[in-house]
Amino acid sequence: MFDMKDKKDYRVRLKKARKRRRGKDYERYLLPGALVLAGVILVGAVGIGIRNYISTGVGKATLSQTERLAIEASTSEALAASKAKAEEERIDSEKQAVVDSYNNLGIVQVSGYLNVREQPGTEADIIGKMQGDSACEILEETEDGWYRISSGGLEGYIDGQYVVTGEEARKLAYDLAVPRAIVQVDNLNIREQPTTQSNSVGQGLKNERYEVIGETDGWVQIPSGYMSKDYVQVEYALNEARKLDVKAMVFNMYNNMGISNVDNYLNVRAEPSEDGEIIGKMPSKAAGDILETTDNGWYKIQSGKITGYVSSQYILTGQAAKDEAMKEAELMAIVNTDRLNARTEPSTEARIWTQISNEERYPVINQLDGWVEIELDEDSTAFVSTDFVDVRYALSEAIKFSPLEEEANAEASFRTQVVNYALQFLGNPYVWGGTSLTNGADCSGFVMSVYAHFGISLPHYSGSQANMGRGIKSSEMRPGDLIFYANSSGTINHVAMYIGNGQVVHAASARSGIKISTWNYRTPVRIRNVIGD
């Protein structure tokens, strides 16, 4: 039996055990000899013995309810402590394995990021970047203090003065190893919310690593949004190099970048003079390569397929141009074949409902495996195969354009007047249902208001406008004729005005405003002469 002396001794032991636990000493303790005599050995981390004891009649008769609760509480604490210790050991093992996975570890110590270059030297091309505290495998050291490294699927060179190595690097790495989502596919959308219907707020590229801050229903939450767990591997890891920022890759397209700093369009001329012939137009925030500077304040510039002269007072250069480029660059699909089939769905089995031109750059709405959804205009999107488009961040560039000259013939002169009047409003906003040439119009409102200026009345609906005047063939088109386009269901939903030289002017979308496009930027379905000549 458990006499009073044993009981008093047990209470003293229990009080000391609790004190040791408060000091985070989680060693195991045995109950006093009386319990052993009762056939029960209590192991604090397991707690089985004490449960068996207090469930017996002897235990119930000998210990008060307060004492039994105290013993159970201490057992639970011991179990929780044991579990926490096991988890701590597991994390320690995984973090140490991360550190040990590098043969010659280097940790970058910069406040922003360190460039990874193709060759050792500050003049070499930049192929990637390493954020502060990123890790790399050092492959060799050059005589001038550069390291050839492997990191994040990249192999290149970094300046050794910004890299910690040896035991110091290993100590840093242990603390920097945290759960990260490592992208397993070439491109992965980062979503605003954990659903495929949510807006894409960015893209992760293969081998890029993002710190995990949570997981929910098949999604991994990272600081900038959510990634599908199907396409990432979550594990303890260090951050590593990333390929050159896909948006910053815009800079690689130009040797001496210039950005048009106008609200609408900037004329590109054949000669460096206000009297020079207009051969093209640069949309607002369009980019080009500055080839030379003239003595009278003009830049010779190459933008797209146009080479000519622009007034230097309307061109941003240097860091100002780079800053503007980073703000304005959009993900675009650039067609690399003459004409490309556009489908209703992202599948070769889906119906082809229009074709698009390699003369245009189409804004990207969404990227899928092997397919990209593009914007044609405000009411129409289509899917094209990535086999035939280059999807990248890009800037607008100059378009070929020559204003029509008024001819002596009165008929031709009238058409020229209509077109030149319409072109005054390039760059003005698109507003659904609008009819204002300055404050905003939709496609049908735009042509309706232009023709109203010349006393020609049109309804404010593209489907109705398509029945006005008389139908003509594309070979018969003249400036001022209207070209109509249909959606994937075959319903006319867009109209543009032909301006000559294979081009149209139209209120395209909220993104693009009133702009110039090739006349077959998508397949026309009807052409009408509404002037009546």
C-alpha positions in Angstrom: 0.0 0.0 0.0 0.9 3.7 -0.4 1.4 5.0 3.2 1.5 8.7 4.2 5.3 8.8 4.3 5.5 7.6 0.7 2.8 10.1 -0.2 4.7 13.0 1.3 7.9 11.9 -0.3 6.1 11.7 -3.7 4.7 15.2 -3.3 8.2 16.6 -2.7 9.5 14.8 -5.8 6.6 16.0 -7.9 7.2 19.6 -6.8 10.9 19.3 -7.8 10.0 17.8 -11.2 7.6 20.7 -12.0 10.3 23.2 -11.1 12.8 21.4 -13.4 10.2 21.4 -16.3 9.8 25.2 -15.9 13.5 25.4 -16.5 12.9 23.5 -19.8 14.6 20.3 -18.4 12.5 17.6 -20.1 14.3 14.5 -18.7 12.2 11.5 -17.8 11.4 10.9 -14.2 10.3 7.7 -12.4 7.6 7.7 -9.8 8.6 6.7 -6.3 9.1 3.2 -5.0 5.5 2.8 -3.8 4.3 3.0 -7.4 6.9 0.6 -8.5 5.7 -1.8 -5.8 2.2 -1.3 -7.3 3.5 -2.7 -10.6 3.6 0.6 -12.5 6.6 2.4 -13.9 5.8 5.9 -15.1 7.9 7.4 -18.0 7.2 11.1 -18.3 7.4 11.2 -22.1 5.0 8.3 -22.5 2.7 8.5 -19.5 1.3 5.0 -19.7 2.3 3.9 -16.3 0.6 6.7 -14.4 -2.6 6.3 -16.4 -2.6 2.6 -15.5 -2.0 3.5 -11.9 -4.6 6.1 -11.4 -7.2 3.9 -13.1 -6.8 1.3 -10.5 -8.8 1.2 -7.3 -5.7 1.6 -5.3 -4.7 4.7 -7.1 -8.1 6.2 -6.8 -8.2 5.5 -3.1 -4.7 6.8 -2.4 -4.4 9.9 -4.6 -6.8 12.9 -4.5 -8.4 14.2 -7.6 -6.0 17.2 -7.6 -3.0 14.9 -7.4 -4.3 12.8 -10.3 -5.0 15.9 -12.4 -1.5 17.2 -11.6 0.1 13.9 -12.7 -2.0 13.8 -16.0 -1.1 17.4 -16.7 2.6 16.7 -16.2 2.4 13.7 -18.4 0.7 15.7 -21.2 3.4 18.3 -20.9 6.1 15.7 -21.2 4.4 14.2 -24.3 4.1 17.6 -25.9 7.7 18.3 -25.1 8.8 15.0 -26.5 6.9 15.7 -29.7 8.3 19.2 -30.0 11.8 17.8 -29.5 11.3 15.2 -32.2 10.0 17.9 -34.6 12.9 20.1 -33.7 15.3 17.3 -34.5 13.6 16.7 -37.8 13.9 20.3 -38.9 17.5 20.4 -37.7 18.2 17.4 -39.8 16.6 18.8 -42.9 18.3 22.2 -42.5 21.7 20.5 -42.0 21.1 18.4 -45.1 20.5 21.6 -47.1 23.8 23.0 -45.9 25.7 19.7 -46.6 24.3 19.5 -50.1 26.8 22.2 -51.2 30.4 21.1 -51.7 31.8 24.7 -51.8 29.0 27.0 -50.5 28.9 30.7 -51.1 26.3 33.1 -49.6 25.7 36.5 -51.3 25.8 39.4 -48.9 24.3 42.5 -50.6 21.3 44.7 -49.7 19.6 44.3 -53.1 20.8 41.8 -55.6 24.1 40.8 -57.2 24.4 40.4 -61.0 25.3 37.0 -62.5 27.3 37.6 -65.6 28.2 35.5 -68.7 31.9 36.2 -68.2 34.0 37.6 -65.3 34.0 41.4 -65.4 31.5 44.3 -65.1 31.3 44.7 -68.8 30.0 41.2 -69.5 26.4 40.5 -70.3 24.0 40.0 -67.3 22.3 36.6 -67.4 20.7 36.5 -64.0 20.6 38.0 -60.5 21.1 36.8 -56.9 19.2 38.4 -54.1 20.9 39.1 -50.8 21.4 35.9 -48.8 21.1 33.6 -51.9 23.3 30.6 -52.1 25.5 29.2 -54.8 28.0 26.4 -55.5 31.4 27.9 -56.2 33.0 26.0 -59.0 36.3 28.0 -59.3 37.8 31.4 -58.5 39.5 33.6 -61.2 42.7 35.4 -60.7 40.9 38.8 -60.5 38.5 37.7 -57.7 35.4 36.5 -59.6 33.7 33.2 -58.8 32.4 30.9 -61.4 29.2 29.6 -59.8 26.2 27.3 -60.3 22.9 28.5 -58.8 19.3 28.1 -59.7 20.0 26.3 -62.9 22.4 29.1 -64.0 26.1 28.9 -64.5 28.0 32.2 -64.6 30.2 34.6 -62.8 29.7 36.8 -59.7 32.0 39.3 -58.0 33.7 37.5 -55.1 33.9 40.5 -52.8 30.2 40.2 -52.1 30.3 36.5 -51.3 30.8 34.8 -47.9 32.4 31.3 -48.0 33.7 28.6 -45.6 32.4 28.0 -42.1 30.8 31.5 -42.0 28.7 30.7 -45.0 27.6 27.4 -43.5 26.5 29.1 -40.3 24.5 31.6 -42.3 23.0 29.0 -44.5 21.6 27.0 -41.6 19.5 29.9 -40.5 18.5 30.8 -44.1 17.2 27.4 -44.9 13.4 27.6 -44.8 10.5 25.9 -46.6 10.5 27.1 -50.2 8.4 26.3 -53.3 10.7 25.3 -56.1 9.1 25.7 -59.6 9.2 22.5 -61.6 7.8 23.8 -65.0 9.1 26.3 -67.5 6.4 28.9 -66.6 4.0 29.0 -63.7 1.3 31.6 -63.1 1.3 33.3 -59.7 -2.3 33.9 -58.9 -3.9 36.7 -56.8 -6.1 34.1 -55.0 -5.8 30.3 -54.7 -7.9 29.5 -57.8 -7.2 29.1 -61.5 -10.0 31.7 -62.1 -8.0 34.4 -60.2 -6.0 37.0 -61.9 -2.3 36.2 -62.7 -0.1 38.6 -60.8 3.2 37.3 -62.1 5.1 34.2 -63.3 7.6 31.9 -61.7 10.2 30.3 -64.0 11.7 26.9 -63.7 14.1 26.4 -60.7 13.0 29.7 -59.1 12.5 29.4 -55.3 9.8 31.2 -53.3 9.5 31.3 -49.5 6.4 29.5 -48.4 4.2 31.3 -45.9 1.2 29.0 -46.0 -0.6 26.1 -47.8 -4.3 25.7 -48.5 -6.3 23.3 -50.7 -3.7 22.4 -53.3 -2.1 25.8 -53.3 1.1 27.2 -51.8 1.0 30.8 -50.5 4.1 32.9 -51.2 4.7 36.6 -50.5 3.4 37.7 -53.9 0.4 35.3 -54.3 -0.4 31.7 -54.8 1.1 28.8 -56.8 -0.5 25.5 -57.6 1.1 22.7 -55.5 0.9 20.5 -58.7 3.8 22.4 -60.2 6.1 23.1 -57.3 8.2 21.1 -54.9 8.1 22.3 -51.3 11.1 21.6 -49.2 13.7 23.2 -46.9 16.0 25.1 -49.2 18.1 28.2 -49.7 17.3 30.9 -52.2 19.3 30.7 -55.4 19.9 32.7 -58.6 17.2 33.7 -60.9 17.4 34.2 -64.6 17.4 37.9 -65.7 14.1 39.4 -64.8 11.8 38.7 -67.8 10.6 42.3 -67.7 14.1 43.7 -67.5 15.0 41.6 -70.6 13.3 44.4 -72.6 16.6 46.3 -72.1 18.5 43.6 -74.0 16.5 44.4 -77.2 18.1 47.9 -77.5 21.7 49.1 -77.5 20.8 52.7 -76.8 17.2 52.8 -75.7 14.9 55.8 -76.4 11.3 56.1 -75.3 8.7 58.4 -76.9 7.5 60.8 -74.3 4.2 62.0 -75.8 0.5 61.5 -75.0 -0.5 60.2 -78.4 1.9 59.6 -81.3 5.3 61.0 -82.3 6.0 61.5 -86.0 9.0 59.7 -87.5 10.4 61.6 -90.5 12.6 60.8 -93.4 14.8 63.9 -92.6 15.8 65.6 -89.4 13.4 68.5 -89.9 9.8 69.5 -89.3 9.5 69.6 -93.0 10.7 66.1 -93.5 8.3 63.5 -94.9 6.4 61.5 -92.3 7.2 57.9 -92.7 6.0 56.4 -89.4 4.6 57.1 -86.0 5.8 56.1 -82.6 2.9 55.5 -80.1 3.1 56.9 -76.6 5.9 55.1 -74.6 7.2 53.3 -77.7 10.8 52.2 -77.8 13.6 52.4 -80.3 17.4 52.3 -80.7 19.0 55.7 -81.0 21.5 55.4 -83.8 22.9 59.0 -83.8 22.3 62.6 -82.7 22.2 65.4 -85.2 23.5 68.9 -84.7 20.0 70.4 -84.8 18.5 68.3 -82.0 17.1 65.3 -83.8 17.7 61.6 -83.1 18.1 59.1 -85.9 16.2 56.1 -84.4 15.3 52.6 -85.4 12.0 51.4 -84.0 10.4 48.2 -85.3 10.8 48.2 -89.1 11.1 52.0 -89.3 14.3 53.9 -89.4 14.0 57.7 -89.4 14.3 60.9 -87.4 12.4 62.1 -84.3 12.7 65.3 -82.3 15.0 64.7 -79.3 12.8 66.8 -77.0 10.2 64.1 -77.1 12.5 61.2 -76.3 13.5 59.8 -72.9 17.0 58.3 -72.7 19.3 56.8 -70.1 17.9 55.9 -66.7 14.7 57.8 -67.4 14.1 55.6 -70.4 14.8 52.4 -68.4 12.5 53.5 -65.6 9.7 54.2 -68.1 10.3 50.9 -69.9 9.9 48.9 -66.7 6.6 50.6 -66.1 5.3 50.2 -69.6 6.5 46.8 -70.7 3.7 44.4 -71.3 3.6 40.7 -71.8 3.0 40.3 -75.6 2.6 37.6 -78.1 4.8 38.3 -81.1 3.8 36.2 -84.1 6.7 34.5 -85.9 4.8 33.2 -89.0 3.0 35.0 -91.8 -0.5 34.2 -90.7 -1.5 32.3 -87.6 -4.7 30.4 -86.8 -6.5 31.6 -83.7 -8.9 29.2 -82.0 -11.9 29.4 -79.7 -10.2 27.1 -77.2 -6.6 26.1 -76.3 -6.7 22.9 -78.4 -5.9 21.8 -81.9 -9.3 20.3 -82.0 -11.0 23.7 -81.3 -12.5 25.7 -84.2 -10.3 28.2 -86.0 -12.3 31.4 -86.0 -9.8 34.0 -87.3 -6.2 34.5 -88.3 -3.7 37.0 -87.0 -0.8 38.9 -88.6 2.9 38.9 -87.9 2.8 42.7 -88.3 1.1 43.0 -84.9 2.0 42.6 -81.2 -0.9 41.1 -79.2 -1.4 41.7 -75.5 -1.3 38.4 -73.5 -4.3 37.7 -71.3 -3.3 34.3 -70.0 -0.7 31.6 -70.5 -1.5 27.9 -70.6 0.5 24.8 -71.3 1.4 25.2 -75.0 -1.1 28.0 -75.6 -1.5 31.7 -75.0 -4.8 33.7 -74.8 -4.4 37.0 -76.6 -6.5 40.2 -76.8 -7.6 41.1 -80.3 -9.8 44.0 -79.3 -12.2 45.0 -76.5 -14.7 42.2 -77.1 -12.6 39.4 -78.5 -9.8 37.1 -77.3 -8.4 34.0 -79.0 -6.0 31.2 -78.3 -2.8 30.6 -80.3 -0.1 27.9 -80.1 3.1 29.0 -78.5 4.9 27.1 -81.2 4.3 30.1 -83.5 4.6 33.1 -81.1 7.3 34.6 -79.0 5.8 35.4 -75.6 7.8 38.0 -73.8 7.7 41.4 -72.2 7.9 44.0 -74.9 7.3 47.7 -75.6 5.3 49.3 -78.5 7.4 50.3 -81.5 7.0 52.6 -84.5 4.5 51.7 -87.2 4.8 52.5 -90.8 2.6 55.4 -91.7 2.4 58.0 -94.5 -0.4 60.6 -94.4 -2.6 60.8 -97.4 -2.0 63.8 -99.6 -5.0 65.6 -100.8 -5.3 65.3 -104.6 -6.8 67.6 -107.1 -9.5 65.0 -107.8 -12.4 66.1 -105.5 -13.5 62.5 -104.8 -10.1 61.4 -103.6 -9.7 64.6 -101.7 -12.9 63.9 -99.7 -11.7 60.5 -98.7 -8.3 61.9 -97.7 -10.0 64.5 -95.6 -12.1 61.9 -93.8 -9.0 59.8 -93.0 -6.8 62.7 -91.9 -9.5 63.9 -89.7 -9.9 60.5 -88.0 -6.1 60.3 -87.5 -6.1 63.5 -85.4 -7.5 61.4 -82.5 -4.9 58.7 -82.4 -4.0 57.7 -78.8 -7.3 59.0 -77.4 -9.1 56.7 -75.0 -11.5 53.8 -75.7 -14.8 54.1 -73.7 -17.5 51.5 -74.2 -20.6 53.2 -75.5 -18.7 56.4 -76.0 -18.9 58.7 -79.0 -16.5 61.5 -78.0 -13.4 61.6 -80.3 -11.4 63.4 -77.5 -12.8 62.0 -74.2 -13.5 58.4 -75.4 -15.4 56.4 -77.9 -15.9 52.7 -78.7 -15.3 51.3 -82.2 -18.6 52.1 -83.7 -18.9 55.4 -81.8 -15.5 56.4 -83.2 -16.4 55.9 -86.9 -19.9 57.3 -86.4 -18.5 60.5 -85.0 -15.9 60.9 -87.7 -18.5 60.5 -90.5 -20.9 62.8 -88.7 -18.3 65.5 -89.0 -18.7 65.2 -92.8 -22.5 65.0 -92.8 -22.8 61.2 -93.1 -25.1 59.5 -90.6 -24.4 56.1 -89.2 -26.1 54.1 -86.4 -24.2 53.5 -83.2 -23.8 49.7 -83.5 -21.2 47.9 -85.6 -23.7 45.2 -86.6 -26.0 47.8 -88.0 -23.2 49.8 -89.6 -22.2 46.6 -91.5 -25.5 46.9 -93.5 -24.9 50.5 -94.5 -23.7 51.5 -98.0 -22.6 48.7 -100.3 -20.4 45.7 -100.0 -17.0 45.6 -101.7 -14.1 43.2 -102.0 -10.7 43.8 -100.3 -9.2 44.5 -103.7 -11.6 47.4 -104.1 -10.9 49.1 -100.7 -10.1 52.8 -100.6 -9.3 55.1 -97.7 -12.5 55.8 -95.7 -14.2 52.4 -96.3 -15.3 50.5 -93.2 -14.0 47.0 -92.4 -15.9 44.7 -90.0 -14.8 41.8 -87.9 -16.8 39.1 -86.1 -16.4 37.3 -82.8 -16.0 33.5 -82.4 -19.7 33.1 -82.8 -19.7 34.8 -86.2 -21.5 37.9 -84.9 -20.0 41.3 -86.1 -18.6 43.0 -83.0 -15.9 45.4 -84.3 -15.4 48.0 -87.0 -12.4 49.9 -88.2 -11.7 52.6 -90.9 -9.3 51.8 -93.8 -6.7 54.5 -94.2 -4.6 53.1 -97.0 -1.2 51.4 -97.1 -2.8 48.2 -95.7 -3.8 49.9 -92.4 -6.9 50.8 -90.4 -7.6 53.2 -87.6 -9.9 52.0 -84.9 -10.9 52.4 -81.2 -9.4 49.0 -80.3 -9.7 48.5 -76.5 -9.4 50.1 -73.1 -5.7 49.0 -73.1 -4.9 50.4 -76.5 -7.2 53.3 -77.2 -7.5 54.6 -80.7 -4.7 53.1 -82.7 -3.5 52.0 -86.1 -3.3 48.3 -87.0 -2.8 46.3 -90.1 -6.2 45.8 -91.9 -6.1 42.1 -91.4 -4.8 42.0 -87.8 -7.6 39.5 -87.6 -9.7 38.2 -90.4 -12.3 40.7 -91.7 -15.8 39.4 -92.5 -17.3 42.4 -94.4 -16.1 45.6 -96.1 -18.5 48.4 -96.9 -18.3 51.6 -98.9 -20.5 54.1 -96.9 -19.4 57.2 -98.7 -21.5 56.2 -101.7 -19.1 57.2 -104.5 
